[in-house]
């Protein structure tokens, strides 16, 4: 298999810290996908592989391959499977699916996974999310750098054939995926709910009717389900598949109010993230969702005689660790990014984890993220006959502080900009009235005394951007800190809904 001999083989532009993203076909085409498939097969057979023929008697790994509805996904997935089998591994095609469906197959069947999606990115992008067997994360430090190295080698020199080519099977997993999620949250006996789902022409158009409705042949849950933009269309004719951008929620907010629904759910393109809208059309912050779900999971842990652990990244609301600890749980903070959180989830055997970007992780889901399971938990809480509050009331109770949201600023020099921000608070730092840490960017915290506030500035992994998050006990303090930092960093750029590390 000659690959693309003589063409550019530097994959540094598309291989990110946690996944692959690139413009099709300029940066990511069938030849690149084929080389990456071959490289993944080699990595699974031998993490130290250099591309030499596999030794006789080596175990044959398998790779589950899923794809979203983008126009380029089917061709790229097919080429990837070609590379996987050419190097002697087996390919298990699961076809159109959400990313968390791919994680389900990887976790349940204990095989590696490759999901072709560019998540929330525009239509001309595509990419791959990898995982090791058991849905364990694969990032730059856990195999992705090695896969890139081998793929670049194959693009330069061609892909050598294994002694025996792997096989290809096809598997429809939608019903078993839906049944598994339902087995984790019992909605039977709950009060009737009207639910509006904005699939954004993404994969939730397939998975939401299967899990929440009867499209997969499962029993009726009694939900009055209203679908918005359910047609699978990788050109995204209605709005971009990124619920982090406020304008992409407008249609759902209007539909919830018009339908007099109890709750609205918005999913991104590959349907692994879930945003929640209350009955008034207001946005329930991911931090509030994290608290609500965490309290449910912690109660179940306590009923089983265990102290539960909840993982949260460092820019979720301070309400998250406060509520977790008040409920008798253990709160563990981590960096932003799914590979970091999944590693901490496994290391602490955490029951649940949440991020500001609406990624939610569950021990019962192989420590992986699934927006659909988070949605089921929210429906379980809202539909509990003993729980009388509306969703807006629930959200208000669990949102005690004021946050800025994530604001991006373009800077000429990231390190210089961080130093500028640090100098703004030099006197407080010297006096010890604020705490500083660098777990992920620059975190400055005045949370131990009034008026309470904290800020975090994180550099982008791929662009000359700083991402600012501020939270305070009241709006005036939040605005003062936010505007002071932005002024020092000069002209802030409009929020782009970036999903750093995903």
N, C-alpha and C positions, 0 to 999 in steps of 0.2 A: 504494500500500500504506500504509494509515493508521498502522500500528504501534499504540502504546498511548497515544494522545494524552490529555493531561490526567492521566495517572497518574505516580507517582514515577519519575523517570528518573535518579536519582543511583546510579551503579554502584560507588561507592567501597567499599561493604561487601564486594563480591564480587570485584573486580579486585585481585588480590594482586600482589606483585612479579614473580612468574614465571608465574602462571596465573590461572584463574578458579575460585572455589569458592563455593558458596552453597546455602542451603536451598531445596528445591523444594516448592511453587511460590512461596513467599513472596518469595524473593530472585532466583530464577532460574526463568523460565517460557518458554513458546514465543515470546512477544513479545520478551523480552530476547534469546533465542537468535537470532531472526530479525534483530534490529537488529545484533547482533554479527557475524553472517554478512555482512550488507551492509557493515558497517564494515571487516571484513577485506578484502573485495573491493576497496573503495576504497583501502585502504592498499596493497594489492599493485599496483594500477594506478598509484597515485601517492602516495608516502609523505607528500606535502604536501597531499593532497586535503582539500577542505573540504565534500565532499558534492555538488558541482556535477556536472551531466551530464558523462560522459567525452568527451573529444575524439574526433572521427572518426579512425580509423586506429590507435587505441591497441591494444597487444597484449592478447590475452585470457588472463589468468592462470587457473590451475586450482587447486582446493583439494581435497586428499584428506580425506575425512571418515570417521572411525571412531568406534565406540561400544563401551562395555562393557555388562555384563549388567544394569545397574540398570534398575528399572522405568521411569524417566523418560527414559532415554538415547535411545531410538528417536524419541520425539516431539520432543525437543530437537534431535537431529541433523537431523531432517526440516525443522524450522523454520529451522535455521541454513542448510541447503542452499537453502531458499527465498530467504533474504536474499542469499546469495552470487549466485545466478543472477539475481535481480531487479536487481542492480547491474551485471550484465554479465559476471561471471566464470563459469567452468565448475565444476561440482561432480562429484567422483569418489567415489561411495559405496563404501566397502570393508566396511561392515557390522560385525558383531561381531569384535573384534580386541583384542589387547593394545596398549599404548601403543608398545612397540618395533616392532610390526608397522606402525603408522602411520608411525613414523620410517623404517622400511625403504622404504615407498612414497615418502615425501617425498624420501629420499636417492637412491633408484634412479631415480625418474621426474623428479626435479628440479622438484617442485611443492610448494606450501605444504601445511600439514597442520593439522587441527583434530581433537583426540581428546576425545570426550565421556566423562569419567570424573571421579570424585572420589577416585580412588586408594584410600587406606586409610581415608577418612572413613566414618562410619555411613551407613546406607541412605537416609536422608532428604536427604542431600547429593548434589549433582552439580556438574560443572564442565567446564572446557575447558582442554586444554593445546595451545598453538599452536606452530607452527614455520614458519620461512621455507623456501623451496625449498632442497633439499639437507639437510633436517633441521637447519638452523641455528636456534639458539634465538631465541625472541621473548619478551623480558621487558619490564619497564616502560620501560627505557632504549633498547630496540631495537624499538619498534613497538607494544607493548601499551598504552601510555598514549595513543597516537594512536588506536588502535582504540576504546578506552574513550570518548574524546572524541567521536568520530563516532557511536558507538552511542547515547550520551546525547542527542546532537542529533537522531538519528532517532527516539528514543523520545518526544521532545518535539514534533517537527514532522512526523513521518511519513517514510517512505523513498521518495525519488524514484526513478522507473524509469529505467534506462539506455536508450539508444537501441535496443539490441538485447539481449534477455535471453539469459543463458548457458544452456548445455546441462547435462544430467545423465546420467552413465553409472554403471553398477554393475560392480564388479570383485571377483572372488574371488582373494585373494592368499596364502592360507594355505600352499599347497604351495610357491610360489616363495620365500616368507619362510623356511620351514623348510629348504628346499634351500640357500638362501644362507647361513644360519647354519651348516649342516653343512659347507659348503665351506670354512669358516674354521677348523674344528677337525676333524682326521681321527681318528676313534675306531676305525677299522678296525685289527685286530690287537691291540687292548687286551685285558686279561684281563676275564672276565665280571664284571659288577657288578650288585648288587641295589640299586635306587634307589626310594625312597619320595618321592612328591611330594604335598605338601598344597597343593591349589589354593585352599582356603578359599572354595569356591563362586564364585571369581573367574575371570578370563580364562585363567589357566593351565590350567583344565579343558579349554580348547580347544587351547592352544598346546603344552603339554607332551606330550600324546600324538602331536601332529603332528611335533614336533622330535625327541623322544626315542624315540617309538614308530613305528608304521606307519599312523596314522590319516590322514595326508596322502598316502598312496600311495607313500612313500619306502621304500627297503630297510630291513630289520631291522638295527639296530645291535648286536643281541645283548644288550641291557640287559633285566634282569628288572624291569619297571616296575610299581610298585604305586601307584595313585592314591587319595588321601584327599580326600573332599569335592570330587569333580570336577564335580558338577552346577552349571551356571550358574544362580545364584540371587542376585539383587541385594538380597534381604532378609537375606542372610548368616545363615542359621539355625543355624550351628554355632559360629562365632566371627567377630569382626570381622576384616576383611582387612588387619590391620596386624601384620606379623611383628616389629616393634620392641617390641611389648608382650609380655613373657615368657609370660603365660598363653595367648596365641594360638599358642604353639609346643608346648604340652603334648601335644596330640593327635598331632602329628608325632613328637615325641620318643618317645612310647609306641609308636607304630607302627614306628619304626625298630628299636627294641629287640625288639619282638614278632616282627618279620619277619626279624630277624637280618640287617638290610640293611647295606650298606657306607656309605651316605650318605643323608641326607634333605635335601630342597629345599623351602623354603616361599616362596611368592610372595604379593605384595600383590594388591589387587583388580584393578588394571590390568596386573599381571604384568610390571612393568618393574623391580621390585626382587626380589632373591633372597637369602634367608637359608639358611645351610648348617648341618646337624646331623651330628655324627659318629656312628660306629657304636655308641657308648655312650649316645647320646642327649644329648650335650653340645653346646652352641652354639659353633660356630666363628665368632669375631668377624669382622665385615666387614673390619677391619684385617688380620687374618690371611689372609682370602681375597684382599685386595688384594695382599699380599706374594706369595702363592703364584702368582696369575695374572700379576703384574708380572714375576716371575722367568722365567716361561715366555715372555712377550712379549719381554723383553729378550734372552733367549737367541736367539730367532729374529732379532731385529734384529742382534745381533752376528754371527750366521751369514751375514747378508747384508752385513756390513761396515759397519754403521751403529751409532752410539751412540743408544740409545733414550732417550726422555724419558717419565717417568711423572708425572702430575698427581695431587695428593692435597690434600684440604682440611685446614685447620689443626688440626682436632680428630681426625684419624686418629692412630693410634699413632705414636710416634717411631720405632718399628720400621720403618715404611714407608720413609721416606727413608734410614734407615740400611742396610736391605737393598738398596735400589735403588742407592745409591752404591757399596756393597761389590761389587755385581755389574757395576760399570762404567757404570751408567746415570745419567741426569740427573733429579733429583727437583725438581719445581716445586710450591710451596705456593700455595693459593688460598683464597678465602673459601668459606663453605658456600653451596650453591645450584647447581642444575644449569646455569643460564644462565652463571654465572661459570666453572664448570669447562669447559663446552663452548667458551666463548670462548678459554680458555687452551689447551685441547686443539688447537684450530685454529691459534692463534697460534704454538704450539711444534711443531706437527705431531707431537704426542705419540702414542705407540703405545697408551697405556692410561691410565686414570684411575680412582680409587676414592674413595668417600666412606664415612663412618661409618654412614650410613643404608642401606647396601647398594645404592647406585646404582653401577654400573660402566660405564665409557665406553671405547669402542674406536675407534681410527683407522679400522680396517677396517669399522666400522659407522657411517661418516659422522660420526665424533666424537660420536656420540649414545650414550645409555645403554641397555643391554639386559641384564637379569638372566639371560635364557636363554643368551646367549653366555657369560656368566661361569660358568653352570652347566656348559656344555659343556667349558670349560677345566678346571674342577675335576674333571670326569669323566675328561678326558684325562690329567691328572696322576695321579689315583688309580688309573686302569686301566693306566698305563704298566708293562709287564712288568719293566722294569729298576728300578722304584720299589717297594720292599718294605714301606714303612711303611703302617700303617692311617691313616685320616683323623685320628683323635684324636692319633696320634703326630706327624703332619705339623703339625697345629694347634699342638701344644705347642711344637714347634721354632720356629714362627714367631710365638709369642706370648710374648716375653721379659719383658714388663712387665705391671703390674696397673692396670686402668682402673676408674673409678667407673661408667661408663655415663652417659648424659645425664639430669640431674636438674633438674626445673623448680621454680622458686620464684616464688610470686606476691609482687609488691612494689608498694608504693604509688607509688614514683617510681623509674624505672629508672636515671636518671643519679645520683640520690642513692645508690642501692644499689651502683652501680659504684664511686662514690667511697668508700663504706664498705669495700668489698672491697680497694680500692687502699690505704686507710689501714692495713689489717691487716698489710701488708707494707712500710709506709713506711720503716722502718729499713733493710731489705734493699735497697729501691729506692735510697735515698740512698747506701748503701754500695756500690752497684753489684754486689751479690752475686746479684741476680736481674735478668733482662731483661724489659722491658715493651714490648709493641707493641699497636696498635689496628687491625690489619688487619680484624678481624671481632670486635667487642666488645672485651673486655679480656683479653689474654693475659699471664700472669706465668709466667716460666720460670726454674727453678733446675736446668737440665739440663747445665750446663757443669761442675758440681762435685757431689760426693756430700754428702748423699743426693739423688739426682736426682728431680725432680718438675716438673710444670707444671700450670697450671689455665687454663681459659678460661671466661669468662662472656659469653654472647651474648644481647642483648635480642631478644625475639620481634618480628617485623615487625607483628604484628596485636594482641597482647595485652600486658598489664602483667606479663610474665614474664621471668625470667632463666633461661637454660639453662646449667647448670654441667657441665663435664667436667674430670676430674682424672686424671692418669696419673702413676705413680711406679715406681721400680725394685723396690719391695716393698710388700706390703699394708699394713703398719703406717704407712708414710709416706703412702700414698694416703688411708687412713682419717683420719689426723690432719689433712691439708690439707682434705679433703672436709668433715669435720665442723666444722672451725673456720670455714670460709667459710659453710656452711649456718647455723651458729649465729649468725653476724654478720648474715646476711640474714633471720633469724627463721624462722618456721615454713615448711619446704619443703612444697610440694604433691606429691601422688603423681604419679609419672611418667605422662604421657599419651601417650607414643609419638609426639610431634610430629615432623613431617617438614618442618622449616623449609625454605622455599624450593623445595618440590616440590609 
